[in-house]
Amino acid sequence: MNVKVTGGGMIKGNVSCSGAKNASIPLLCASLLAKGKVLLRNVPRISDVFDICGILKRLDCKVVFKGHTMLIDNTNLKYRPLLFEECQRIRGSYYLIGVFLTLFSKCEILLPGGCKIGARPIDIHLEAFSDLGYEYQITDNVLWVYKKKAVKEANIVLKNKSVGASINACFAGLSLNHFVMHNILFEPEGKDVLDFLNKLGYPVVLNDDNIAYTKKNLEFKLTKHTIVSDRIEAITYMVLGLLAGDITIKKIETKNLETPLKILKDAGYNVLYNDSEIHAKKSIGAPMEVKTEVYPGFPTDAQSMFGVLFARTTGKSSMQEAIFENRMHIYYDLLDSGVECLIKNNKAIVEGTKTIYLKNYKAYDLRHGAALLLLALSNEGEALISNFDYVLRGYDDFINKIRALGGKIEII
């Protein structure tokens, strides 16, 4: 999909955050672990969610998705090799591995896809599966994981801190009588998944540096859960407000955004907030020095958006990308648009300017595409953004929400 954006206009109004993409995908996968039906609220209508729904239906689950509410009935769930095209389209399909290991003691799946933002191997997941008694083989583009030995209890340490591996290893461990897992990383979205597992009847306890689980019998019931709001969506609209207008972001847990909010306040930006709302008004801040880190540090998913904000500061700002090695596309776009940028070793130094010349751009990943939209909306002129499908993987009703705020965007 290509979109044409006419920038320079006033962006103003209220916008409500949708459910978090990074919670929705593992939650949908975890719904297969339920004994009974699952009712999820605040489900974002994004392409990644529709892909997971497609996989669930192929497994003979009943999925009813109306508005932002989804009912999942896995009564007729059957094991099938996950050799579906949806598995290759989205990275989050790998959460089905851990779920299948608990349900069926095996899983055959096409290696997961997703945005090309750098090497994101699943070796940490696979090592955890091995510690839980499973063996794996990779042939061509297919991963086969199966039970090697019976393990009733485990005390494992993840090789590196990883959000995906922490959740996935937890899913796989639910078949055990007891496990403790160390060196874990649970961001707000992962904590939302743990909350859901407890509602299902899996007593997983999150401690400072580990999670612990002791099995108990599940009860047949309807489990209801409201998905946590998307903090990256909130940051996207917040940056847009600071660049181009006056936006109030509603239905967001601001406690999950302490680091980016502090950076903006310290730089002098006009941003006000309470527990559930953020008000961001067009302003120019002082230069910033930012480095991406695991939660509660500055999120890598917000890095590209802040890069666009850097171009409107009063001096030189720097961004060090320390999570993914192929996520610096926006700085080359800024350079092509007349912004002075020095890009080296996953670090960008951006000189703020008043003059930016819009070009035609190509999105290379989800957050890069969102940043390109912010760049186009906040500057005079027109821009064509190709590969905009990437953006729809993670933003619910993005085009209509932008239009409602006064943004001029047209699907080509």
C-alpha positions as a printed Julia matrix, in Angstrom:
412×3 Matrix{Float64}:
   0.0     0.0    0.0
   1.14    3.55  -0.8
  -0.15    6.71   0.86
   0.13   10.36  -0.11
   0.53   12.76   2.8
   0.07   16.54   2.66
   1.86   18.1    5.58
   2.06   21.41   7.34
  -1.5    21.56   8.64
  -2.66   21.81  12.24
  -3.06   18.44  13.94
  -5.46   18.78  16.84
  -7.91   16.76  18.89
  -8.33   13.74  21.14
  -7.3    10.16  20.38
  -7.79    7.0   22.42
  -5.16    4.29  22.59
  -6.01    0.81  21.4
  -4.88   -2.45  22.93
  -1.16   -3.16  22.74
   0.05   -5.13  19.72
   2.85   -6.69  21.81
   0.33   -8.0   24.35
  -2.4    -9.01  21.9
  -0.35  -11.53  19.92
   0.84  -13.67  22.89
  -2.59  -13.33  24.52
  -4.33  -14.74  21.45
  -1.87  -17.62  21.4
  -2.34  -18.19  25.14
  -6.12  -18.43  24.66
  -5.5   -21.97  23.39
  -4.42  -22.88  26.93
  -7.84  -22.03  28.35
 -10.26  -24.61  29.67
 -13.4   -22.9   28.44
 -14.04  -19.82  26.36
 -12.06  -16.57  26.39
 -13.48  -13.07  25.98
 -10.85  -10.44  25.17
 -11.6    -6.72  25.2
  -9.62   -3.82  23.75
  -8.29   -6.02  20.95
  -6.61   -3.9   18.25
  -7.86   -4.38  14.71
  -4.43   -4.75  13.1
  -3.14   -7.12  10.44
  -0.99   -9.12  12.89
  -4.07   -9.87  14.99
  -6.03  -10.94  11.92
  -3.17  -13.26  10.94
  -3.18  -14.94  14.36
  -6.97  -15.29  14.12
  -6.48  -16.99  10.77
  -4.13  -19.51  12.38
  -6.56  -20.2   15.25
  -9.36  -20.88  12.77
  -7.12  -23.31  10.86
  -6.79  -25.17  14.18
 -10.6   -25.51  14.35
 -11.06  -22.81  16.97
 -14.11  -20.58  16.75
 -13.22  -16.88  16.69
 -15.81  -14.09  16.76
 -14.28  -10.63  16.39
 -16.69   -7.69  16.63
 -15.48   -4.15  17.18
 -12.64   -4.5   19.68
 -14.05   -7.55  21.47
 -13.1   -11.11  20.6
 -14.6   -14.4   21.74
 -12.41  -17.5   21.34
 -13.72  -21.03  21.77
 -11.01  -23.72  21.54
 -13.33  -26.67  22.3
 -12.54  -28.32  18.96
  -8.83  -27.44  18.95
  -6.75  -29.97  17.03
  -3.03  -30.37  16.55
  -1.83  -29.45  13.09
   1.65  -28.59  11.82
   1.88  -24.8   11.71
   2.94  -24.68   8.08
   0.74  -21.7    7.3
   1.73  -18.54   5.45
   0.54  -16.43   8.39
   3.33  -17.92  10.51
   5.92  -16.51   8.14
   4.31  -13.08   7.96
   4.49  -12.27  11.65
   7.18  -12.85  14.23
   4.73  -13.34  17.08
   3.64  -16.68  15.64
   6.54  -18.19  17.61
   4.43  -17.93  20.79
   2.43  -20.85  19.44
   5.5   -23.05  19.91
   5.46  -22.77  23.69
   1.68  -23.17  23.76
   1.82  -26.3   21.56
   4.54  -27.86  23.7
   2.31  -27.62  26.75
  -0.79  -28.83  24.9
   0.67  -31.46  22.53
   4.34  -32.0   23.56
   5.39  -31.12  20.0
   5.28  -28.37  17.41
   6.18  -28.13  13.73
   6.19  -24.56  12.45
   7.48  -22.39   9.63
  10.15  -20.08  11.0
   8.52  -16.79  12.0
   8.77  -13.58   9.98
   8.08   -9.95  10.89
   9.86   -6.63  10.35
  13.45   -6.74   9.11
  14.97   -4.69  11.93
  18.01   -6.87  12.52
  19.02  -10.33  13.63
  16.4   -11.64  16.03
  17.31  -15.27  16.52
  15.15  -17.51  18.67
  18.11  -19.38  20.12
  17.21  -18.19  23.64
  13.74  -19.73  23.2
  15.22  -22.98  21.91
  17.72  -23.29  24.76
  14.92  -22.77  27.26
  12.85  -25.46  25.54
  15.85  -27.79  25.81
  16.11  -27.11  29.54
  12.43  -28.03  29.82
  13.04  -31.43  28.22
  12.5   -30.74  24.52
  14.7   -31.3   21.48
  14.57  -29.37  18.22
  15.62  -29.62  14.58
  15.59  -27.03  11.8
  15.29  -28.23   8.21
  15.13  -25.66   5.45
  12.61  -23.14   6.83
  10.78  -25.47   9.22
  11.36  -25.81  12.97
  10.44  -29.09  14.64
  10.33  -29.21  18.47
   9.37  -32.35  20.37
   9.61  -33.88  23.84
  12.89  -35.69  24.46
  12.46  -36.61  28.1
   9.86  -36.31  30.83
  10.58  -33.32  33.07
   8.3   -32.59  36.0
  10.28  -29.76  37.62
  12.86  -27.3   36.3
  15.02  -24.42  37.48
  16.35  -22.65  34.39
  18.25  -19.48  33.55
  17.7   -17.71  30.23
  20.96  -17.04  28.39
  20.05  -13.38  27.83
  17.17  -11.17  28.85
  14.49  -11.46  26.18
  10.84  -10.45  26.26
   9.77  -13.06  23.7
  11.8   -15.88  25.19
  10.55  -15.11  28.7
   6.91  -15.4   27.6
   7.46  -18.37  25.3
   9.47  -20.39  27.82
   6.76  -19.68  30.38
   4.13  -21.05  27.98
   6.19  -24.21  27.43
   6.74  -24.69  31.15
   3.05  -24.79  32.03
   2.98  -28.54  31.4
   5.41  -29.09  34.3
   4.43  -29.53  37.9
   6.76  -26.74  38.94
   9.37  -24.41  37.44
  11.4   -21.35  38.33
  12.87  -19.22  35.54
  15.64  -16.64  36.05
  17.09  -13.76  33.98
  13.64  -12.95  32.65
  12.3    -9.73  31.1
   8.63   -8.81  31.34
   7.59   -5.42  29.98
   4.05   -4.11  30.69
   2.73   -6.22  27.82
   4.35   -9.37  29.2
   2.97   -8.66  32.67
  -0.46   -8.42  31.03
   0.08  -11.93  29.65
   1.0   -13.24  33.12
  -2.16  -11.64  34.51
  -4.18  -13.46  31.86
  -2.51  -16.81  32.61
  -3.44  -16.42  36.27
  -7.05  -15.73  35.28
  -7.02  -18.94  33.24
  -5.85  -20.85  36.32
  -2.08  -21.05  35.79
  -0.56  -19.57  38.98
   2.56  -17.84  37.62
   4.19  -15.53  40.16
   6.47  -12.7   38.99
   9.27  -11.85  41.42
  12.1    -9.33  41.05
  14.36  -11.56  38.98
  12.34  -14.72  38.29
   8.96  -16.24  37.67
   7.72  -19.29  39.54
   4.89  -21.69  38.72
   3.26  -24.6   40.54
   0.63  -26.55  38.63
  -2.96  -26.85  39.75
  -6.09  -28.24  38.12
  -7.92  -25.92  35.72
 -11.63  -25.14  36.08
 -13.97  -24.92  33.11
 -15.07  -21.27  32.86
 -15.39  -18.17  30.72
 -12.27  -16.04  31.17
 -12.57  -12.29  30.54
  -9.59  -10.0   30.04
  -9.01   -6.41  28.89
  -5.75   -5.91  27.0
  -3.36   -3.24  28.27
  -3.2    -0.06  26.17
  -0.45    0.38  23.59
   2.31    2.59  24.98
   4.1     2.85  21.62
   0.92    4.06  19.97
   0.69    6.68  22.74
   4.28    7.8   22.1
   3.56    8.09  18.36
   0.63   10.46  18.89
   2.5    12.32  21.59
   5.43   13.06  19.28
   2.99   14.09  16.54
   1.39   16.58  18.93
   4.77   18.03  19.88
   5.69   18.37  16.21
   2.49   19.57  14.63
  -0.32   20.6   16.91
  -2.23   19.89  20.08
  -3.21   16.3   20.9
  -4.69   14.68  23.99
  -4.03   10.95  24.22
  -6.6     9.08  26.32
  -6.83    5.6   27.83
  -3.11    5.09  28.41
  -1.32    3.92  31.56
   1.31    6.67  31.8
   3.15    4.75  34.54
   4.47    2.57  31.69
   6.01    5.62  29.95
   8.08    7.15  32.74
  11.39    7.2   30.84
  10.26    8.86  27.55
   8.05   11.32  29.46
  10.94   12.33  31.71
  13.25   12.83  28.7
  10.7    15.13  27.06
  10.0    17.1   30.24
  13.7    17.56  30.91
  14.13   18.87  27.35
  11.43   21.48  27.94
   8.65   20.11  25.73
   5.04   21.08  26.36
   3.76   17.75  27.6
   1.4    17.3   30.55
  -0.03   14.05  31.86
  -1.92   12.3   34.62
  -2.45    8.59  35.29
  -4.48    7.95  32.13
  -3.98   10.9   29.74
  -1.21   12.8   27.97
  -1.52   16.28  26.5
   1.17   17.12  23.94
   1.31   20.59  22.36
   3.57   21.85  19.58
   6.83   23.05  21.07
  10.58   23.09  20.48
  12.8    21.43  23.02
  16.47   21.34  23.9
  18.77   18.68  22.42
  18.53   15.19  23.87
  20.89   12.26  24.32
  18.98    8.99  24.19
  19.95    5.33  24.2
  17.51    2.5   23.7
  17.34    0.01  26.56
  15.16   -2.79  27.83
  12.17   -1.75  29.93
  11.95    0.48  31.95
  14.55    2.23  29.78
  13.81    4.06  26.54
  11.94    1.67  24.17
  13.54    0.75  20.87
  10.08    0.89  19.27
   9.96    4.66  19.93
  13.43    5.38  18.56
  12.41    6.31  15.02
   9.7     8.71  16.18
  12.13   10.53  18.46
  14.53   10.78  15.52
  11.95   12.92  13.7
  11.53   15.03  16.84
  15.31   15.58  16.97
  15.13   17.36  13.61
  13.08   20.12  15.27
  15.24   20.72  18.35
  17.48   23.75  18.94
  20.79   21.92  18.53
  22.41   18.49  18.17
  20.64   15.44  19.58
  21.96   11.88  19.62
  20.29    8.48  19.49
  22.11    5.22  20.21
  20.24    2.11  19.09
  21.43   -0.65  21.42
  18.76   -3.32  20.79
  18.52   -3.9   17.03
  21.25   -3.28  14.48
  19.04   -2.53  11.47
  16.72    0.14  12.77
  18.34    3.42  11.66
  16.43    3.99   8.41
  14.74    7.21   9.51
  18.04    9.05   9.89
  18.95    8.41   6.25
  15.51    9.77   5.31
  16.18   12.88   7.39
  19.53   13.26   5.68
  17.86   13.06   2.26
  15.33   15.65   3.42
  17.93   18.29   4.21
  18.6    17.53   7.87
  22.23   17.35   8.96
  22.79   13.82  10.29
  25.86   11.83  11.19
  25.12    8.1   11.25
  27.72    5.62  12.43
  27.73    2.34  14.38
  24.02    2.47  15.15
  24.3     5.98  16.53
  22.83    9.07  14.91
  23.63   12.7   15.69
  20.91   15.0   14.36
  21.19   18.79  13.99
  17.85   20.53  14.5
  16.63   22.72  11.63
  13.66   24.82  10.55
  13.77   23.68   6.93
  12.92   20.13   5.88
  12.17   19.16   2.28
   9.69   16.33   1.91
  10.53   13.53  -0.53
   9.05   10.2   -1.48
   9.87    7.56   1.11
   9.77    3.8    1.57
   8.91    2.17   4.9
  11.21   -0.7    5.89
   9.48   -1.67   9.12
   6.47   -0.88  11.27
   7.94    1.92  13.41
   9.96    3.36  10.54
   6.72    3.77   8.58
   5.04    5.53  11.5
   8.02    7.88  11.83
   7.83    8.7    8.11
   4.19    9.65   8.56
   5.11   11.99  11.43
   7.84   13.53   9.28
   5.43   14.13   6.41
   2.58   15.5    8.53
   4.78   17.96  10.42
   6.39   19.67   7.41
   5.13   21.67   4.45
   4.68   19.81   1.16
   3.66   16.39  -0.05
   5.22   12.99   0.39
   4.45    9.55  -0.97
   5.14    6.72   1.49
   5.34    3.23  -0.01
   5.19   -0.07   1.89
   2.69    1.51   4.3
   1.24   -1.96   4.93
   3.99   -2.35   7.54
   2.36    0.37   9.65
  -1.03   -1.34   9.63
   0.58   -4.36  11.3
   0.69   -2.45  14.58
  -1.62    0.59  14.56
  -5.37    0.2   14.92
  -7.38    2.34  12.44
  -4.31    4.55  12.02
  -5.34    6.35   8.85
  -8.81    7.27  10.13
  -7.42    8.38  13.49
  -4.93   10.65  11.73
  -7.68   12.08   9.53
  -9.87   12.74  12.58
  -7.01   14.83  14.02
  -6.85   16.91  10.82
  -4.07   15.05   9.03
  -4.3    14.84   5.25
  -3.53   11.31   4.13
  -4.77    9.55   1.01
  -4.46    5.89   0.05
  -2.98    5.55  -3.43
